[in-house]
Amino acid sequence: MSTKEHKHKANIPVFCKVITVSDTRTEETDKSGKLIMDLLKQEGIEAVEYCIVRDEAAEIRPAVQSAAENVNAVLLNGGTGFTNRDITVETVRTLLDREMPGFGELFRYLSYEEIGSASMLSKALAGTIGKKVVFCMPGSSNAVSLAMKKLILPELKHIVWELNR
């Protein structure tokens, strides 16, 4: 079956949890979390859960693990850089059953076209936990827009369908 045929069959409901990882953002200042939810809504995908957690493993881990039973995608933004506080990827990686290396590779490639060599500092990551897909993107609105529009949204329904067939 071709990818086009797969995508055509992938018409199942997708429910997401959006997690912003930040030591400083609030619901009022979380532009990237709001952008993710707006872009999902434009695609007819529902964000059924949303939270902001500090860049602490003790907060990130349970936020990911507590995604409701009906959630089939967890979208994190923030904590993917190279400072000592940026531990989202290292924390989430320990929870994954399988990694999706192509996401990080493609994200960095597309970022390179926009920001040059600084793109190599991004630790963007994706993978699966059971039948849920998990994406970790940088916290900047430009990075979220790139990841969502070019990579996640074009494949999200397809990925969820693949995980549940």
C-alpha positions as a LaTeX table, in Angstrom:
\begin{tabular}{lrrr}
\hline
Residue & $x$ (\AA) & $y$ (\AA) & $z$ (\AA) \\
\hline
Met1 & 0.00 & 0.00 & 0.00 \\
Ser2 & 1.38 & 3.43 & $-0.92$ \\
Thr3 & 1.89 & 6.23 & 1.58 \\
Lys4 & $-0.93$ & 8.11 & $-0.13$ \\
Glu5 & $-3.29$ & 5.15 & 0.41 \\
His6 & $-2.18$ & 4.86 & 4.04 \\
Lys7 & $-2.87$ & 8.55 & 4.66 \\
His8 & $-6.27$ & 8.24 & 3.01 \\
Lys9 & $-7.21$ & 5.43 & 5.41 \\
Ala10 & $-5.83$ & 7.34 & 8.37 \\
Asn11 & $-9.04$ & 9.17 & 9.13 \\
Ile12 & $-9.38$ & 8.41 & 12.82 \\
Pro13 & $-9.88$ & 10.93 & 15.63 \\
Val14 & $-6.68$ & 12.27 & 17.18 \\
Phe15 & $-6.68$ & 13.67 & 20.70 \\
Cys16 & $-3.61$ & 15.47 & 22.02 \\
Lys17 & $-2.02$ & 16.57 & 25.24 \\
Val18 & 0.06 & 19.75 & 24.92 \\
Ile19 & 2.84 & 20.24 & 27.47 \\
Thr20 & 4.92 & 23.39 & 27.71 \\
Val21 & 8.19 & 22.90 & 29.56 \\
Ser22 & 9.33 & 26.21 & 31.01 \\
Asp23 & 10.51 & 27.71 & 34.26 \\
Thr24 & 9.06 & 31.13 & 33.35 \\
Arg25 & 5.98 & 30.81 & 31.14 \\
Thr26 & 2.42 & 31.09 & 32.37 \\
Glu27 & $-0.84$ & 30.36 & 30.57 \\
Glu28 & $-0.97$ & 34.05 & 29.66 \\
Thr29 & 2.57 & 34.15 & 28.23 \\
Asp30 & 2.73 & 30.68 & 26.65 \\
Lys31 & 2.66 & 31.69 & 22.97 \\
Ser32 & 4.08 & 28.39 & 21.75 \\
Gly33 & 1.60 & 26.22 & 23.64 \\
Lys34 & $-1.25$ & 28.35 & 22.30 \\
Leu35 & 0.19 & 28.12 & 18.79 \\
Ile36 & 0.26 & 24.32 & 18.97 \\
Met37 & $-3.37$ & 24.23 & 20.10 \\
Asp38 & $-4.44$ & 26.71 & 17.40 \\
Leu39 & $-2.68$ & 24.73 & 14.66 \\
Leu40 & $-4.24$ & 21.49 & 15.89 \\
Lys41 & $-7.69$ & 23.09 & 15.90 \\
Gln42 & $-7.21$ & 24.30 & 12.32 \\
Glu43 & $-6.64$ & 20.66 & 11.33 \\
Gly44 & $-9.70$ & 19.43 & 13.22 \\
Ile45 & $-7.56$ & 17.82 & 15.93 \\
Glu46 & $-8.51$ & 18.34 & 19.54 \\
Ala47 & $-6.14$ & 19.28 & 22.35 \\
Val48 & $-7.96$ & 17.67 & 25.27 \\
Glu49 & $-5.25$ & 18.37 & 27.85 \\
Tyr50 & $-2.80$ & 21.22 & 28.38 \\
Cys51 & $-0.30$ & 22.00 & 31.10 \\
Ile52 & 2.87 & 23.92 & 31.85 \\
Val53 & 5.60 & 22.20 & 33.85 \\
Arg54 & 9.01 & 23.33 & 35.02 \\
Asp55 & 12.12 & 21.92 & 33.35 \\
Glu56 & 12.45 & 19.25 & 36.02 \\
Ala57 & 12.37 & 15.51 & 35.36 \\
Ala58 & 10.07 & 15.10 & 38.37 \\
Glu59 & 7.48 & 17.29 & 36.60 \\
Ile60 & 8.03 & 16.33 & 32.96 \\
Arg61 & 7.84 & 12.56 & 33.48 \\
Pro62 & 4.42 & 12.47 & 35.24 \\
Ala63 & 2.99 & 15.07 & 32.83 \\
Val64 & 3.78 & 12.76 & 29.92 \\
Gln65 & 2.75 & 9.57 & 31.73 \\
Ser66 & $-0.57$ & 10.98 & 32.95 \\
Ala67 & $-1.95$ & 11.64 & 29.47 \\
Ala68 & $-5.55$ & 10.45 & 29.49 \\
Glu69 & $-6.45$ & 7.09 & 28.00 \\
Asn70 & $-8.06$ & 8.75 & 24.97 \\
Val71 & $-4.95$ & 10.86 & 24.21 \\
Asn72 & $-2.99$ & 9.39 & 21.33 \\
Ala73 & $-0.42$ & 12.17 & 20.85 \\
Val74 & 1.65 & 14.13 & 23.37 \\
Leu75 & 3.22 & 17.34 & 22.08 \\
Leu76 & 5.89 & 18.97 & 24.23 \\
Asn77 & 7.59 & 22.27 & 23.59 \\
Gly78 & 10.56 & 23.68 & 25.45 \\
Gly79 & 13.61 & 22.31 & 27.21 \\
Thr80 & 15.28 & 20.92 & 24.07 \\
Gly81 & 18.36 & 23.16 & 23.95 \\
Phe82 & 21.81 & 22.77 & 25.44 \\
Thr83 & 21.68 & 24.63 & 28.73 \\
Asn84 & 21.96 & 22.70 & 31.98 \\
Arg85 & 18.22 & 23.25 & 32.56 \\
Asp86 & 17.18 & 21.76 & 29.18 \\
Ile87 & 16.37 & 18.17 & 30.13 \\
Thr88 & 13.09 & 17.50 & 28.31 \\
Val89 & 14.64 & 15.17 & 25.74 \\
Glu90 & 16.75 & 13.24 & 28.23 \\
Thr91 & 13.69 & 12.77 & 30.46 \\
Val92 & 11.25 & 11.79 & 27.72 \\
Arg93 & 13.74 & 9.45 & 26.01 \\
Thr94 & 13.72 & 7.20 & 29.11 \\
Leu95 & 9.93 & 6.79 & 28.69 \\
Leu96 & 9.92 & 5.88 & 24.99 \\
Asp97 & 9.37 & 2.37 & 23.71 \\
Arg98 & 10.67 & 3.36 & 20.27 \\
Glu99 & 12.36 & 6.46 & 18.87 \\
Met100 & 11.48 & 8.10 & 15.56 \\
Pro101 & 14.92 & 9.42 & 14.56 \\
Gly102 & 13.65 & 10.95 & 11.33 \\
Phe103 & 11.75 & 13.66 & 13.19 \\
Gly104 & 14.81 & 15.16 & 14.87 \\
Glu105 & 16.90 & 14.74 & 11.72 \\
Leu106 & 14.33 & 16.46 & 9.51 \\
Phe107 & 13.64 & 19.17 & 12.06 \\
Arg108 & 17.32 & 20.07 & 12.28 \\
Tyr109 & 17.64 & 19.97 & 8.48 \\
Leu110 & 14.69 & 22.32 & 8.00 \\
Ser111 & 15.90 & 24.53 & 10.86 \\
Tyr112 & 19.32 & 24.78 & 9.22 \\
Glu113 & 17.67 & 26.38 & 6.20 \\
Glu114 & 16.22 & 29.06 & 8.53 \\
Ile115 & 18.81 & 29.60 & 11.28 \\
Gly116 & 22.00 & 28.03 & 9.97 \\
Ser117 & 24.46 & 26.06 & 12.05 \\
Ala118 & 22.70 & 26.89 & 15.35 \\
Ser119 & 20.18 & 24.21 & 14.33 \\
Met120 & 22.62 & 21.53 & 15.51 \\
Leu121 & 21.94 & 22.66 & 19.09 \\
Ser122 & 18.35 & 21.40 & 18.92 \\
Lys123 & 17.63 & 18.04 & 20.53 \\
Ala124 & 14.18 & 17.67 & 18.91 \\
Leu125 & 12.90 & 14.13 & 19.52 \\
Ala126 & 9.94 & 11.92 & 18.71 \\
Gly127 & 8.93 & 8.37 & 19.51 \\
Thr128 & 6.21 & 6.19 & 20.91 \\
Ile129 & 4.97 & 5.11 & 24.32 \\
Gly130 & 2.63 & 2.22 & 23.72 \\
Lys131 & 0.12 & 3.46 & 21.16 \\
Lys132 & 0.84 & 7.14 & 21.81 \\
Val133 & 3.19 & 9.24 & 19.71 \\
Val134 & 5.31 & 11.81 & 21.53 \\
Phe135 & 6.97 & 14.85 & 19.98 \\
Cys136 & 9.48 & 17.12 & 21.74 \\
Met137 & 10.04 & 20.45 & 19.99 \\
Pro138 & 11.92 & 23.58 & 20.93 \\
Gly139 & 9.94 & 26.26 & 22.76 \\
Ser140 & 10.29 & 29.14 & 20.33 \\
Ser141 & 7.19 & 29.96 & 18.31 \\
Asn142 & 9.18 & 29.83 & 15.07 \\
Ala143 & 10.44 & 26.34 & 15.88 \\
Val144 & 6.96 & 25.18 & 16.91 \\
Ser145 & 5.50 & 26.55 & 13.69 \\
Leu146 & 8.14 & 24.77 & 11.62 \\
Ala147 & 7.75 & 21.45 & 13.43 \\
Met148 & 3.96 & 21.51 & 13.41 \\
Lys149 & 3.39 & 22.73 & 9.84 \\
Lys150 & 6.17 & 20.87 & 8.03 \\
Leu151 & 6.45 & 17.63 & 10.00 \\
Ile152 & 3.86 & 16.84 & 12.68 \\
Leu153 & 0.54 & 17.91 & 11.18 \\
Pro154 & 1.12 & 16.35 & 7.75 \\
Glu155 & 1.76 & 12.95 & 9.40 \\
Leu156 & $-0.03$ & 12.97 & 12.76 \\
Lys157 & $-3.21$ & 11.15 & 11.72 \\
His158 & $-1.15$ & 8.68 & 9.69 \\
Ile159 & 1.14 & 7.92 & 12.64 \\
Val160 & $-1.77$ & 7.46 & 15.06 \\
Trp161 & $-3.51$ & 5.19 & 12.57 \\
Glu162 & $-0.33$ & 3.10 & 12.13 \\
Leu163 & 0.06 & 2.74 & 15.89 \\
Asn164 & $-3.52$ & 1.54 & 16.29 \\
Arg165 & $-4.01$ & $-0.84$ & 13.39 \\
\hline
\end{tabular}
